[in-house]
Amino acid sequence: MSEKINCGECEMLLYYGEEISRRLYMRAIPDEAAVLAAYGDKCPRCGAALSTDTVKVQVKRRATHES
Ligand SMILES: [Zn+2]
């Protein structure tokens, strides 16, 4: 499973990789909030406030063709 997090305002890609909940199990990344905190809870492109409510989180079983 892969996971993608985009800014809810400008669609900037904030995270792409292994599903975070699974990494939590592997103790690699704490959670989505920690990813957003790494950006200072602000989108580096448009400055929108980032929270788990405002970003778009997509979890995919297997990436076939990304557009
Ligand atoms: Zn943005």
N, CA, C, O and the ligand as a Tripos MOL2 file, in Angstrom:
@<TRIPOS>MOLECULE
protein
  269   267    68     0     0
PROTEIN
NO_CHARGES

@<TRIPOS>ATOM
      1 N           0.8510   -1.1950    0.0000 N.3       1 MET1
      2 CA          0.0000    0.0000    0.0000 C.3       1 MET1
      3 C           0.8830    1.2400    0.0000 C.2       1 MET1
      4 O           1.8540    1.3260    0.7510 O.2       1 MET1
      5 N           0.5380    2.1840   -0.8400 N.am      2 SER2
      6 CA          1.2710    3.4400   -0.8200 C.3       2 SER2
      7 C           0.3250    4.5440   -0.3840 C.2       2 SER2
      8 O          -0.8960    4.4250   -0.4950 O.2       2 SER2
      9 N           0.9070    5.6030    0.1050 N.am      3 GLU3
     10 CA          0.1070    6.7150    0.6030 C.3       3 GLU3
     11 C           0.6440    8.0170    0.0470 C.2       3 GLU3
     12 O           1.8490    8.1990   -0.1260 O.2       3 GLU3
     13 N          -0.2920    8.9190   -0.2280 N.am      4 LYS4
     14 CA          0.0500   10.1990   -0.8130 C.3       4 LYS4
     15 C          -0.6630   11.2770   -0.0210 C.2       4 LYS4
     16 O          -1.8530   11.1570    0.2720 O.2       4 LYS4
     17 N           0.0640   12.3300    0.3240 N.am      5 ILE5
     18 CA         -0.5640   13.4540    1.0200 C.3       5 ILE5
     19 C          -0.3360   14.7080    0.1920 C.2       5 ILE5
     20 O           0.8010   15.0750   -0.1040 O.2       5 ILE5
     21 N          -1.4310   15.3590   -0.1770 N.am      6 ASN6
     22 CA         -1.3480   16.5930   -0.9460 C.3       6 ASN6
     23 C          -1.9450   17.7420   -0.1570 C.2       6 ASN6
     24 O          -2.8640   17.5530    0.6400 O.2       6 ASN6
     25 N          -1.4120   18.9410   -0.3880 N.am      7 CYS7
     26 CA         -2.0070   20.1480    0.1740 C.3       7 CYS7
     27 C          -3.4440   20.2580   -0.3390 C.2       7 CYS7
     28 O          -3.6960   20.0520   -1.5270 O.2       7 CYS7
     29 N          -4.3810   20.5800    0.5460 N.am      8 GLY8
     30 CA         -5.7790   20.7040    0.1460 C.3       8 GLY8
     31 C          -6.0410   21.9410   -0.6790 C.2       8 GLY8
     32 O          -7.0710   22.0330   -1.3470 O.2       8 GLY8
     33 N          -5.1230   22.9010   -0.6450 N.am      9 GLU9
     34 CA         -5.2990   24.1500   -1.3740 C.3       9 GLU9
     35 C          -4.6730   24.1030   -2.7650 C.2       9 GLU9
     36 O          -5.3450   24.3470   -3.7670 O.2       9 GLU9
     37 N          -3.3760   23.7870   -2.8160 N.am     10 CYS10
     38 CA         -2.6550   23.8930   -4.0890 C.3      10 CYS10
     39 C          -2.2180   22.5390   -4.6420 C.2      10 CYS10
     40 O          -1.5760   22.4740   -5.6900 O.2      10 CYS10
     41 N          -2.5660   21.4600   -3.9410 N.am     11 GLU11
     42 CA         -2.2440   20.1150   -4.4250 C.3      11 GLU11
     43 C          -0.7690   19.7710   -4.3420 C.2      11 GLU11
     44 O          -0.3580   18.7430   -4.8780 O.2      11 GLU11
     45 N           0.0340   20.5850   -3.6970 N.am     12 MET12
     46 CA          1.4460   20.2490   -3.5940 C.3      12 MET12
     47 C           1.6130   18.9040   -2.8890 C.2      12 MET12
     48 O           0.9770   18.6220   -1.8740 O.2      12 MET12
     49 N           2.4970   18.0820   -3.4700 N.am     13 LEU13
     50 CA          2.7620   16.7710   -2.8870 C.3      13 LEU13
     51 C           3.6020   16.9280   -1.6200 C.2      13 LEU13
     52 O           4.7200   17.4400   -1.6620 O.2      13 LEU13
     53 N           3.0550   16.4880   -0.5160 N.am     14 LEU14
     54 CA          3.7400   16.6370    0.7700 C.3      14 LEU14
     55 C           4.3830   15.3370    1.2310 C.2      14 LEU14
     56 O           5.3950   15.3380    1.9330 O.2      14 LEU14
     57 N           3.7760   14.2360    0.8230 N.am     15 TYR15
     58 CA          4.3320   12.9440    1.2100 C.3      15 TYR15
     59 C           3.9200   11.9040    0.1900 C.2      15 TYR15
     60 O           2.7730   11.8760   -0.2560 O.2      15 TYR15
     61 N           4.8440   11.0640   -0.1680 N.am     16 TYR16
     62 CA          4.4960    9.9260   -1.0080 C.3      16 TYR16
     63 C           5.3770    8.7620   -0.6140 C.2      16 TYR16
     64 O           6.6030    8.8740   -0.6060 O.2      16 TYR16
     65 N           4.7650    7.6720   -0.2950 N.am     17 GLY17
     66 CA          5.5710    6.5200    0.0670 C.3      17 GLY17
     67 C           4.7340    5.4290    0.6730 C.2      17 GLY17
     68 O           3.5370    5.3130    0.4110 O.2      17 GLY17
     69 N           5.3580    4.6640    1.4540 N.am     18 GLU18
     70 CA          4.7010    3.5560    2.1250 C.3      18 GLU18
     71 C           3.5770    4.0960    3.0160 C.2      18 GLU18
     72 O           3.7000    5.1630    3.6170 O.2      18 GLU18
     73 N           2.5050    3.3520    3.0850 N.am     19 GLU19
     74 CA          1.3840    3.7620    3.9210 C.3      19 GLU19
     75 C           1.8610    4.0530    5.3430 C.2      19 GLU19
     76 O           2.5620    3.2450    5.9550 O.2      19 GLU19
     77 N           1.4710    5.2190    5.8580 N.am     20 ILE20
     78 CA          2.0230    5.6580    7.1380 C.3      20 ILE20
     79 C           1.5870    4.7730    8.2990 C.2      20 ILE20
     80 O           2.3760    4.4910    9.2010 O.2      20 ILE20
     81 N           0.3450    4.3400    8.2780 N.am     21 SER21
     82 CA         -0.1120    3.5110    9.3980 C.3      21 SER21
     83 C           0.6960    2.2210    9.4920 C.2      21 SER21
     84 O           0.8920    1.6550   10.5670 O.2      21 SER21
     85 N           1.1600    1.7760    8.3070 N.am     22 ARG22
     86 CA          1.9770    0.5700    8.3030 C.3      22 ARG22
     87 C           3.3870    0.8940    8.7990 C.2      22 ARG22
     88 O           4.0150    0.0970    9.4970 O.2      22 ARG22
     89 N           3.8620    2.0610    8.4280 N.am     23 ARG23
     90 CA          5.1850    2.4670    8.9110 C.3      23 ARG23
     91 C           5.1490    2.7050   10.4090 C.2      23 ARG23
     92 O           6.1370    2.5030   11.1140 O.2      23 ARG23
     93 N           3.9680    3.1450   10.8870 N.am     24 LEU24
     94 CA          3.8130    3.3210   12.3230 C.3      24 LEU24
     95 C           4.1090    1.9900   13.0110 C.2      24 LEU24
     96 O           4.7730    1.9150   14.0440 O.2      24 LEU24
     97 N           3.5870    0.9660   12.3870 N.am     25 TYR25
     98 CA          3.8340   -0.3700   12.9230 C.3      25 TYR25
     99 C           5.3340   -0.6690   12.8900 C.2      25 TYR25
    100 O           5.8810   -1.3040   13.7920 O.2      25 TYR25
    101 N           5.9780   -0.1950   11.8310 N.am     26 MET26
    102 CA          7.4210   -0.4310   11.7020 C.3      26 MET26
    103 C           8.2420    0.6560   12.3940 C.2      26 MET26
    104 O           9.4720    0.6470   12.3400 O.2      26 MET26
    105 N           7.5600    1.5770   13.0350 N.am     27 ARG27
    106 CA          8.1940    2.6570   13.8100 C.3      27 ARG27
    107 C           9.0840    3.5440   12.9500 C.2      27 ARG27
    108 O          10.0910    4.0590   13.4360 O.2      27 ARG27
    109 N           8.7310    3.7290   11.6850 N.am     28 ALA28
    110 CA          9.5340    4.5890   10.8170 C.3      28 ALA28
    111 C           9.0250    6.0260   10.8730 C.2      28 ALA28
    112 O           9.8000    6.9590   11.0810 O.2      28 ALA28
    113 N           7.7320    6.1950   10.6900 N.am     29 ILE29
    114 CA          7.1250    7.5250   10.7470 C.3      29 ILE29
    115 C           5.9990    7.4820   11.7730 C.2      29 ILE29
    116 O           5.1530    6.5910   11.7050 O.2      29 ILE29
    117 N           5.9620    8.4050   12.7100 N.am     30 PRO30
    118 CA          4.9350    8.3670   13.7600 C.3      30 PRO30
    119 C           3.5070    8.4230   13.2090 C.2      30 PRO30
    120 O           2.7190    7.5090   13.4550 O.2      30 PRO30
    121 N           3.1700    9.4580   12.4820 N.am     31 ASP31
    122 CA          1.8350    9.5680   11.9040 C.3      31 ASP31
    123 C           1.7840   10.7360   10.9240 C.2      31 ASP31
    124 O           2.7760   11.4380   10.7300 O.2      31 ASP31
    125 N           0.6240   10.9370   10.3120 N.am     32 GLU32
    126 CA          0.4630   12.0250    9.3460 C.3      32 GLU32
    127 C           0.8100   13.3800    9.9590 C.2      32 GLU32
    128 O           1.4480   14.2140    9.3160 O.2      32 GLU32
    129 N           0.3900   13.5900   11.1950 N.am     33 ALA33
    130 CA          0.6300   14.8730   11.8500 C.3      33 ALA33
    131 C           2.1230   15.1830   11.9260 C.2      33 ALA33
    132 O           2.5270   16.3430   11.8420 O.2      33 ALA33
    133 N           2.9370   14.1410   12.0860 N.am     34 ALA34
    134 CA          4.3830   14.3370   12.1600 C.3      34 ALA34
    135 C           4.9390   14.7550   10.8020 C.2      34 ALA34
    136 O           5.8940   15.5280   10.7210 O.2      34 ALA34
    137 N           4.3240   14.2290    9.7280 N.am     35 VAL35
    138 CA          4.7410   14.6330    8.3810 C.3      35 VAL35
    139 C           4.4360   16.1130    8.1910 C.2      35 VAL35
    140 O           5.2620   16.8630    7.6720 O.2      35 VAL35
    141 N           3.2390   16.5290    8.6170 N.am     36 LEU36
    142 CA          2.8400   17.9290    8.4680 C.3      36 LEU36
    143 C           3.6940   18.8260    9.3490 C.2      36 LEU36
    144 O           4.0240   19.9480    8.9640 O.2      36 LEU36
    145 N           4.0490   18.3400   10.5220 N.am     37 ALA37
    146 CA          4.8830   19.1190   11.4360 C.3      37 ALA37
    147 C           6.2620   19.3560   10.8340 C.2      37 ALA37
    148 O           6.9020   20.3680   11.1170 O.2      37 ALA37
    149 N           6.7210   18.4120    9.9950 N.am     38 ALA38
    150 CA          8.0120   18.5560    9.3420 C.3      38 ALA38
    151 C           8.0000   19.7560    8.3940 C.2      38 ALA38
    152 O           9.0540   20.3070    8.0750 O.2      38 ALA38
    153 N           6.8170   20.1560    7.9460 N.am     39 TYR39
    154 CA          6.6760   21.3390    7.0940 C.3      39 TYR39
    155 C           6.3180   22.5670    7.9330 C.2      39 TYR39
    156 O           6.0010   23.6230    7.3850 O.2      39 TYR39
    157 N           6.3680   22.4300    9.2600 N.am     40 GLY40
    158 CA          5.9810   23.5360   10.1200 C.3      40 GLY40
    159 C           4.4770   23.7570   10.0930 C.2      40 GLY40
    160 O           4.0020   24.8540   10.3840 O.2      40 GLY40
    161 N           3.7240   22.7140    9.7420 N.am     41 ASP41
    162 CA          2.2570   22.7840    9.6330 C.3      41 ASP41
    163 C           1.7980   23.8420    8.6410 C.2      41 ASP41
    164 O           0.6780   24.3440    8.7360 O.2      41 ASP41
    165 N           2.6600   24.1790    7.6920 N.am     42 LYS42
    166 CA          2.3150   25.1450    6.6470 C.3      42 LYS42
    167 C           2.7900   24.6250    5.3120 C.2      42 LYS42
    168 O           3.8910   24.0860    5.2020 O.2      42 LYS42
    169 N           1.9500   24.7900    4.2820 N.am     43 CYS43
    170 CA          2.3540   24.3730    2.9550 C.3      43 CYS43
    171 C           3.4960   25.2560    2.4750 C.2      43 CYS43
    172 O           3.3810   26.4810    2.4980 O.2      43 CYS43
    173 N           4.6160   24.6410    2.0320 N.am     44 PRO44
    174 CA          5.7630   25.4380    1.5790 C.3      44 PRO44
    175 C           5.4750   26.1950    0.2970 C.2      44 PRO44
    176 O           6.1790   27.1540   -0.0180 O.2      44 PRO44
    177 N           4.4550   25.7890   -0.4510 N.am     45 ARG45
    178 CA          4.1760   26.4740   -1.7110 C.3      45 ARG45
    179 C           3.1620   27.6060   -1.5350 C.2      45 ARG45
    180 O           3.4120   28.7380   -1.9490 O.2      45 ARG45
    181 N           2.0130   27.2970   -0.9160 N.am     46 CYS46
    182 CA          0.9500   28.3160   -0.8500 C.3      46 CYS46
    183 C           0.7420   28.8760    0.5490 C.2      46 CYS46
    184 O          -0.0270   29.8220    0.7250 O.2      46 CYS46
    185 N           1.4170   28.3060    1.5500 N.am     47 GLY47
    186 CA          1.3200   28.8590    2.8920 C.3      47 GLY47
    187 C           0.0580   28.4700    3.6500 C.2      47 GLY47
    188 O          -0.1830   28.9600    4.7540 O.2      47 GLY47
    189 N          -0.7450   27.5930    3.0600 N.am     48 ALA48
    190 CA         -1.9630   27.1630    3.7430 C.3      48 ALA48
    191 C          -1.6140   26.3620    4.9950 C.2      48 ALA48
    192 O          -0.6370   25.6130    5.0220 O.2      48 ALA48
    193 N          -2.4290   26.5360    6.0230 N.am     49 ALA49
    194 CA         -2.2230   25.7620    7.2430 C.3      49 ALA49
    195 C          -2.4970   24.2900    6.9510 C.2      49 ALA49
    196 O          -3.4980   23.9430    6.3250 O.2      49 ALA49
    197 N          -1.6000   23.4420    7.4110 N.am     50 LEU50
    198 CA         -1.7530   22.0100    7.1690 C.3      50 LEU50
    199 C          -2.2480   21.3130    8.4250 C.2      50 LEU50
    200 O          -1.6760   21.4750    9.5020 O.2      50 LEU50
    201 N          -3.2950   20.5480    8.2820 N.am     51 SER51
    202 CA         -3.7420   19.6850    9.3680 C.3      51 SER51
    203 C          -4.3110   18.4290    8.7260 C.2      51 SER51
    204 O          -4.5360   18.3910    7.5170 O.2      51 SER51
    205 N          -4.5380   17.4290    9.5140 N.am     52 THR52
    206 CA         -5.0670   16.1890    8.9470 C.3      52 THR52
    207 C          -6.4690   16.4100    8.3830 C.2      52 THR52
    208 O          -6.9780   15.5660    7.6450 O.2      52 THR52
    209 N          -7.1020   17.5460    8.7280 N.am     53 ASP53
    210 CA         -8.4240   17.8560    8.1840 C.3      53 ASP53
    211 C          -8.3450   18.5840    6.8470 C.2      53 ASP53
    212 O          -9.2610   18.4780    6.0320 O.2      53 ASP53
    213 N          -7.2610   19.3230    6.6110 N.am     54 THR54
    214 CA         -7.1990   20.1470    5.4080 C.3      54 THR54
    215 C          -6.4170   19.5120    4.2670 C.2      54 THR54
    216 O          -6.6090   19.8870    3.1100 O.2      54 THR54
    217 N          -5.5400   18.5560    4.5680 N.am     55 VAL55
    218 CA         -4.7870   17.9290    3.4910 C.3      55 VAL55
    219 C          -5.5810   16.7750    2.8910 C.2      55 VAL55
    220 O          -6.5230   16.2640    3.4960 O.2      55 VAL55
    221 N          -5.1770   16.3790    1.6890 N.am     56 LYS56
    222 CA         -5.8050   15.2290    1.0450 C.3      56 LYS56
    223 C          -4.9100   14.0260    1.2250 C.2      56 LYS56
    224 O          -3.7470   14.0340    0.8220 O.2      56 LYS56
    225 N          -5.4500   13.0080    1.8220 N.am     57 VAL57
    226 CA         -4.6930   11.7780    2.0360 C.3      57 VAL57
    227 C          -5.2810   10.6980    1.1480 C.2      57 VAL57
    228 O          -6.4780   10.4180    1.2020 O.2      57 VAL57
    229 N          -4.4350   10.0950    0.3350 N.am     58 GLN58
    230 CA         -4.8670    9.0090   -0.5430 C.3      58 GLN58
    231 C          -4.0550    7.7720   -0.2490 C.2      58 GLN58
    232 O          -2.8250    7.8100   -0.2460 O.2      58 GLN58
    233 N          -4.7290    6.6980   -0.0060 N.am     59 VAL59
    234 CA         -4.0410    5.4260    0.2100 C.3      59 VAL59
    235 C          -4.4030    4.5090   -0.9420 C.2      59 VAL59
    236 O          -5.5800    4.2830   -1.2260 O.2      59 VAL59
    237 N          -3.4030    3.9940   -1.5900 N.am     60 LYS60
    238 CA         -3.6210    3.1240   -2.7310 C.3      60 LYS60
    239 C          -3.0780    1.7430   -2.4840 C.2      60 LYS60
    240 O          -2.0000    1.5580   -1.9180 O.2      60 LYS60
    241 N          -3.8520    0.7810   -2.9230 N.am     61 ARG61
    242 CA         -3.4140   -0.5920   -2.7490 C.3      61 ARG61
    243 C          -2.1400   -0.8530   -3.5480 C.2      61 ARG61
    244 O          -1.1780   -1.4140   -3.0240 O.2      61 ARG61
    245 N          -2.1360   -0.4550   -4.7880 N.am     62 ARG62
    246 CA         -0.9370   -0.6020   -5.6070 C.3      62 ARG62
    247 C          -0.9970    0.4290   -6.7130 C.2      62 ARG62
    248 O          -2.0030    0.5550   -7.4120 O.2      62 ARG62
    249 N           0.0810    1.1580   -6.8620 N.am     63 ALA63
    250 CA          0.1130    2.1820   -7.8950 C.3      63 ALA63
    251 C           0.2120    1.5090   -9.2550 C.2      63 ALA63
    252 O           1.1850    0.8090   -9.5340 O.2      63 ALA63
    253 N          -0.7850    1.7180  -10.0970 N.am     64 THR64
    254 CA         -0.7440    1.1350  -11.4350 C.3      64 THR64
    255 C          -0.2690    2.1770  -12.4290 C.2      64 THR64
    256 O           0.7610    2.0080  -13.0830 O.2      64 THR64
    257 N          -1.0270    3.2530  -12.5360 N.am     65 HIS65
    258 CA         -0.6100    4.3220  -13.4210 C.3      65 HIS65
    259 C          -0.9400    5.6670  -12.7740 C.2      65 HIS65
    260 O          -2.1020    6.0700  -12.7110 O.2      65 HIS65
    261 N           0.0940    6.3510  -12.2970 N.am     66 GLU66
    262 CA         -0.1080    7.6590  -11.7010 C.3      66 GLU66
    263 C          -0.2050    8.7130  -12.7760 C.2      66 GLU66
    264 O           0.6230    8.7640  -13.6850 O.2      66 GLU66
    265 N          -1.2030    9.5430  -12.6750 N.am     67 SER67
    266 CA         -1.3270   10.6140  -13.6740 C.3      67 SER67
    267 C          -0.7440   11.8990  -13.1160 C.2      67 SER67
    268 O          -0.7480   12.9260  -13.7960 O.2      67 SER67
    269 ZN         -0.4510   24.4200   -0.7120 Zn       68 ZN68
@<TRIPOS>BOND
     1     1     2 1
     2     2     3 1
     3     3     4 2
     4     3     5 am
     5     5     6 1
     6     6     7 1
     7     7     8 2
     8     7     9 am
     9     9    10 1
    10    10    11 1
    11    11    12 2
    12    11    13 am
    13    13    14 1
    14    14    15 1
    15    15    16 2
    16    15    17 am
    17    17    18 1
    18    18    19 1
    19    19    20 2
    20    19    21 am
    21    21    22 1
    22    22    23 1
    23    23    24 2
    24    23    25 am
    25    25    26 1
    26    26    27 1
    27    27    28 2
    28    27    29 am
    29    29    30 1
    30    30    31 1
    31    31    32 2
    32    31    33 am
    33    33    34 1
    34    34    35 1
    35    35    36 2
    36    35    37 am
    37    37    38 1
    38    38    39 1
    39    39    40 2
    40    39    41 am
    41    41    42 1
    42    42    43 1
    43    43    44 2
    44    43    45 am
    45    45    46 1
    46    46    47 1
    47    47    48 2
    48    47    49 am
    49    49    50 1
    50    50    51 1
    51    51    52 2
    52    51    53 am
    53    53    54 1
    54    54    55 1
    55    55    56 2
    56    55    57 am
    57    57    58 1
    58    58    59 1
    59    59    60 2
    60    59    61 am
    61    61    62 1
    62    62    63 1
    63    63    64 2
    64    63    65 am
    65    65    66 1
    66    66    67 1
    67    67    68 2
    68    67    69 am
    69    69    70 1
    70    70    71 1
    71    71    72 2
    72    71    73 am
    73    73    74 1
    74    74    75 1
    75    75    76 2
    76    75    77 am
    77    77    78 1
    78    78    79 1
    79    79    80 2
    80    79    81 am
    81    81    82 1
    82    82    83 1
    83    83    84 2
    84    83    85 am
    85    85    86 1
    86    86    87 1
    87    87    88 2
    88    87    89 am
    89    89    90 1
    90    90    91 1
    91    91    92 2
    92    91    93 am
    93    93    94 1
    94    94    95 1
    95    95    96 2
    96    95    97 am
    97    97    98 1
    98    98    99 1
    99    99   100 2
   100    99   101 am
   101   101   102 1
   102   102   103 1
   103   103   104 2
   104   103   105 am
   105   105   106 1
   106   106   107 1
   107   107   108 2
   108   107   109 am
   109   109   110 1
   110   110   111 1
   111   111   112 2
   112   111   113 am
   113   113   114 1
   114   114   115 1
   115   115   116 2
   116   115   117 am
   117   117   118 1
   118   118   119 1
   119   119   120 2
   120   119   121 am
   121   121   122 1
   122   122   123 1
   123   123   124 2
   124   123   125 am
   125   125   126 1
   126   126   127 1
   127   127   128 2
   128   127   129 am
   129   129   130 1
   130   130   131 1
   131   131   132 2
   132   131   133 am
   133   133   134 1
   134   134   135 1
   135   135   136 2
   136   135   137 am
   137   137   138 1
   138   138   139 1
   139   139   140 2
   140   139   141 am
   141   141   142 1
   142   142   143 1
   143   143   144 2
   144   143   145 am
   145   145   146 1
   146   146   147 1
   147   147   148 2
   148   147   149 am
   149   149   150 1
   150   150   151 1
   151   151   152 2
   152   151   153 am
   153   153   154 1
   154   154   155 1
   155   155   156 2
   156   155   157 am
   157   157   158 1
   158   158   159 1
   159   159   160 2
   160   159   161 am
   161   161   162 1
   162   162   163 1
   163   163   164 2
   164   163   165 am
   165   165   166 1
   166   166   167 1
   167   167   168 2
   168   167   169 am
   169   169   170 1
   170   170   171 1
   171   171   172 2
   172   171   173 am
   173   173   174 1
   174   174   175 1
   175   175   176 2
   176   175   177 am
   177   177   178 1
   178   178   179 1
   179   179   180 2
   180   179   181 am
   181   181   182 1
   182   182   183 1
   183   183   184 2
   184   183   185 am
   185   185   186 1
   186   186   187 1
   187   187   188 2
   188   187   189 am
   189   189   190 1
   190   190   191 1
   191   191   192 2
   192   191   193 am
   193   193   194 1
   194   194   195 1
   195   195   196 2
   196   195   197 am
   197   197   198 1
   198   198   199 1
   199   199   200 2
   200   199   201 am
   201   201   202 1
   202   202   203 1
   203   203   204 2
   204   203   205 am
   205   205   206 1
   206   206   207 1
   207   207   208 2
   208   207   209 am
   209   209   210 1
   210   210   211 1
   211   211   212 2
   212   211   213 am
   213   213   214 1
   214   214   215 1
   215   215   216 2
   216   215   217 am
   217   217   218 1
   218   218   219 1
   219   219   220 2
   220   219   221 am
   221   221   222 1
   222   222   223 1
   223   223   224 2
   224   223   225 am
   225   225   226 1
   226   226   227 1
   227   227   228 2
   228   227   229 am
   229   229   230 1
   230   230   231 1
   231   231   232 2
   232   231   233 am
   233   233   234 1
   234   234   235 1
   235   235   236 2
   236   235   237 am
   237   237   238 1
   238   238   239 1
   239   239   240 2
   240   239   241 am
   241   241   242 1
   242   242   243 1
   243   243   244 2
   244   243   245 am
   245   245   246 1
   246   246   247 1
   247   247   248 2
   248   247   249 am
   249   249   250 1
   250   250   251 1
   251   251   252 2
   252   251   253 am
   253   253   254 1
   254   254   255 1
   255   255   256 2
   256   255   257 am
   257   257   258 1
   258   258   259 1
   259   259   260 2
   260   259   261 am
   261   261   262 1
   262   262   263 1
   263   263   264 2
   264   263   265 am
   265   265   266 1
   266   266   267 1
   267   267   268 2
@<TRIPOS>SUBSTRUCTURE
     1 MET1         2 RESIDUE 1 A MET
     2 SER2         6 RESIDUE 1 A SER
     3 GLU3        10 RESIDUE 1 A GLU
     4 LYS4        14 RESIDUE 1 A LYS
     5 ILE5        18 RESIDUE 1 A ILE
     6 ASN6        22 RESIDUE 1 A ASN
     7 CYS7        26 RESIDUE 1 A CYS
     8 GLY8        30 RESIDUE 1 A GLY
     9 GLU9        34 RESIDUE 1 A GLU
    10 CYS10       38 RESIDUE 1 A CYS
    11 GLU11       42 RESIDUE 1 A GLU
    12 MET12       46 RESIDUE 1 A MET
    13 LEU13       50 RESIDUE 1 A LEU
    14 LEU14       54 RESIDUE 1 A LEU
    15 TYR15       58 RESIDUE 1 A TYR
    16 TYR16       62 RESIDUE 1 A TYR
    17 GLY17       66 RESIDUE 1 A GLY
    18 GLU18       70 RESIDUE 1 A GLU
    19 GLU19       74 RESIDUE 1 A GLU
    20 ILE20       78 RESIDUE 1 A ILE
    21 SER21       82 RESIDUE 1 A SER
    22 ARG22       86 RESIDUE 1 A ARG
    23 ARG23       90 RESIDUE 1 A ARG
    24 LEU24       94 RESIDUE 1 A LEU
    25 TYR25       98 RESIDUE 1 A TYR
    26 MET26      102 RESIDUE 1 A MET
    27 ARG27      106 RESIDUE 1 A ARG
    28 ALA28      110 RESIDUE 1 A ALA
    29 ILE29      114 RESIDUE 1 A ILE
    30 PRO30      118 RESIDUE 1 A PRO
    31 ASP31      122 RESIDUE 1 A ASP
    32 GLU32      126 RESIDUE 1 A GLU
    33 ALA33      130 RESIDUE 1 A ALA
    34 ALA34      134 RESIDUE 1 A ALA
    35 VAL35      138 RESIDUE 1 A VAL
    36 LEU36      142 RESIDUE 1 A LEU
    37 ALA37      146 RESIDUE 1 A ALA
    38 ALA38      150 RESIDUE 1 A ALA
    39 TYR39      154 RESIDUE 1 A TYR
    40 GLY40      158 RESIDUE 1 A GLY
    41 ASP41      162 RESIDUE 1 A ASP
    42 LYS42      166 RESIDUE 1 A LYS
    43 CYS43      170 RESIDUE 1 A CYS
    44 PRO44      174 RESIDUE 1 A PRO
    45 ARG45      178 RESIDUE 1 A ARG
    46 CYS46      182 RESIDUE 1 A CYS
    47 GLY47      186 RESIDUE 1 A GLY
    48 ALA48      190 RESIDUE 1 A ALA
    49 ALA49      194 RESIDUE 1 A ALA
    50 LEU50      198 RESIDUE 1 A LEU
    51 SER51      202 RESIDUE 1 A SER
    52 THR52      206 RESIDUE 1 A THR
    53 ASP53      210 RESIDUE 1 A ASP
    54 THR54      214 RESIDUE 1 A THR
    55 VAL55      218 RESIDUE 1 A VAL
    56 LYS56      222 RESIDUE 1 A LYS
    57 VAL57      226 RESIDUE 1 A VAL
    58 GLN58      230 RESIDUE 1 A GLN
    59 VAL59      234 RESIDUE 1 A VAL
    60 LYS60      238 RESIDUE 1 A LYS
    61 ARG61      242 RESIDUE 1 A ARG
    62 ARG62      246 RESIDUE 1 A ARG
    63 ALA63      250 RESIDUE 1 A ALA
    64 THR64      254 RESIDUE 1 A THR
    65 HIS65      258 RESIDUE 1 A HIS
    66 GLU66      262 RESIDUE 1 A GLU
    67 SER67      266 RESIDUE 1 A SER
    68 ZN68       269 GROUP 0 **** ****
